[in-house]
Amino acid sequence: MTATGANAILGIVFWMVAARVYSPTDVGRGSAILSAATILATLSRLNLDNVYARFLAFAGHRQRSLVFIGYGAIGGLSLLLGAAYSWLGPGTVLFGSALEAWLFPLGVALLAVFALQDMILVCVQRAGWVPIENIAWGLAKLVALILIASSLPTNGIELAWVLPTVAAVTAVSTYLGFRPWPLGSADAAALPGRSDLAKAVSSEYLIGLVSAVAPLVLPLLVVQRLGLDANAYFAMPWLLATALNLLMWNIASIFLVDASREPNSLPNLLGRALRLSLIVAVASGAFVILAGPWLLSILGPAYAANGVWLLRVAALASPAVAVIIVWCAASRSLGKLRRVVVMQAAIGVSVVGLAFLLIGSIGVVGIGIAYLLANTTAALIVLRPLLGTIRSGSVDGSIGRHRSDVGTPGSSNSRRPSRRYGNQAPALEDPLPGSVRPSSRSRSP
């Protein structure tokens, strides 16, 4: 959590410096390119970070093969998606040269591996490296931006982001490659078979796919409807309003790893995760709402004039986002991935649809209103079943009524039941009244 918070702050400082040394057009273009690269990297990761959070600690002698198979899979997919975006998609109007278009797929692959490595280190009980890596990466980006700005007046933002990523990926990959395996727990008894792992990977990838709709489409919508300058005035307030969402996801991921080791403790873990996430959400949201105009004025008067209401409205959604994140973590822990797909798809489509309707009449603040309405509605839907699971405090007899979509460590749906932990996990009540409960065949912004 320290790493995520520090990295969020360093990321904000990075864009503050970028806004000072580059024009709004360059900031808008750079933020659109890096946003696209980040989202494509997220899609390319196949959401393996959440799969590893649930299973890697129990892989035993299969840890090494699972990690490096994952490396190969996301590397190949990153290059494919990055090339398609560069030459066939919206990237054709964003890149200033053919060289940028050729290098873009490599940047996507680097960002995908970089993000995956954090969860690998956590799962194999080397979490102490994560804050060191992330803080060093954030500082290196900032230093690179300052050094590059004078020599590259148009393309320095993207380069300052990618070069430290190369160093971080190289360092962590070397560390993992030379460490003895298995790392962490050597008990492979709770690891599901290949069929269940394939279902988990495919389900998590679908979650990642639908979760990427809004972050990928919104910058392109702003550029197409309002122009590159407007995207700068959108990107900076959006970054400030949603930066600590990463911290809430980090909190949920830590509890997800703990729940995979101790399924019976899920209600208690969910309660702690929800309380901590709401504290972070309320405190950060209040700070952003009150200090928003001052923060944006550091970037320049144009940013404050054009982005302050987007910043405030989007920050109001922070508590709702916290509830959704914890609910998603609970559903993942129970193997109930189809409901996460449905919820994330509904949120993404709602945000993009409402933004499309509002942006023409009220500008970028329309995106903030769309974001607030979609997340608040979703949070109200899932809050009651989430609180019901937390208040139950036990798992007696509940699992039989809710079979998981995929095998989970220690669950009765896993092909090889755990000898280390019990075979029960608490059921999360159905958040969508009247919906079809998934059958047994069936880890935002």
Sequence and secondary structure as in RCSB ss.txt:
>XXXX:A:sequence
MTATGANAILGIVFWMVAARVYSPTDVGRGSAILSAATILATLSRLNLDNVYARFLAFAGHRQRSLVFIGYGAIG
GLSLLLGAAYSWLGPGTVLFGSALEAWLFPLGVALLAVFALQDMILVCVQRAGWVPIENIAWGLAKLVALILIAS
SLPTNGIELAWVLPTVAAVTAVSTYLGFRPWPLGSADAAALPGRSDLAKAVSSEYLIGLVSAVAPLVLPLLVVQR
LGLDANAYFAMPWLLATALNLLMWNIASIFLVDASREPNSLPNLLGRALRLSLIVAVASGAFVILAGPWLLSILG
PAYAANGVWLLRVAALASPAVAVIIVWCAASRSLGKLRRVVVMQAAIGVSVVGLAFLLIGSIGVVGIGIAYLLAN
TTAALIVLRPLLGTIRSGSVDGSIGRHRSDVGTPGSSNSRRPSRRYGNQAPALEDPLPGSVRPSSRSRSP
>XXXX:A:secstr
 HHHHHHHHHHHHHHHHHHHHS HHHHHHHHHHHHHHHHHHHHHTTTHHHHHHHHGGG GGGHHHHHHHHHHHHH
HHHHHHHHHHHHTSGGGGT SSHHHHHHHHHHHHHHHHHHHHHHHHHHTT TTHHHHHHHHHHHHHHHHHHHHHT
T TTTHHHHHHHHHHHHHHHHHHHHHHHS SS S    TT   HHHHHHHHHHHHHHHHHHTHHHHHHHHHHHHH
H HHHHHHHHHHHHHHHTTHHHHHHHHHHHHHHHHH GGGHHHHHHHHHHHHHHHHHHHHHHHHHHHHHHHHHH 
HHHHHHHHHHHHHHHTTHHHHHHHHHHHHHHHHTT HHHHHHHHHHHHHHHHHHHHHHHHHHTTHHHHHHHHHHH
HHHHHHHHHHHHHHHHH   TTTGGGS  SS  TTSTTSSS  SSS S       SSTT     TT    
